[in-house]
């Protein structure tokens, strides 16, 4: 049987790495927003390569990050890139590796 303190230490190290990565990503996102010019809805539609009607629907359902000033919808490229990344689907190889790792840790 594995030493529970070693397993706990590994899990804490993984958690620390995830938190540091999250903080780094958040800082990069905030810095990018301060420096970049917002896009209008037409520019965002072209950037994402989706129809305007789809983008309007996403904003009305609050499924995509956006800002509203009066009647104008505004978007930041960094936030749209992050939104796209959040939808990433894991590959079969990644799922299998996770399953193998889970089996080893669960012993």
C-alpha positions, 0 to 999 in steps of 0.5 A: 500500500502506498504511503498516504502522506506521499499521495497527499503530498502529490495531490497538494503539489498538483493543486498548487500547480493548478492554482499558480497556472490559474493565477497566471492566466487571470493576470495575463487576461487582465493585462491583455484587456487593459491594453487591447481595443474592444471589438464591435459585434461585427468584428467579433463575429468575423473573429470567431467565424460565426454568424451575427445571429449566433453571436447575438443569441449567445450574448442574449443567453449570456453564454459568451463574455461581452460588454454592453454600452447603451445599444453597443455590444463590445468584446475583447479578443483575450476573453473570446480566446479564453471562451473558445479554450474552455470548450476544448474537448479532451482526446481519447488518449487524454481520457485513457491516460486520466483513467489509468492515473485514476486507477493507480491512485485509487489502489 
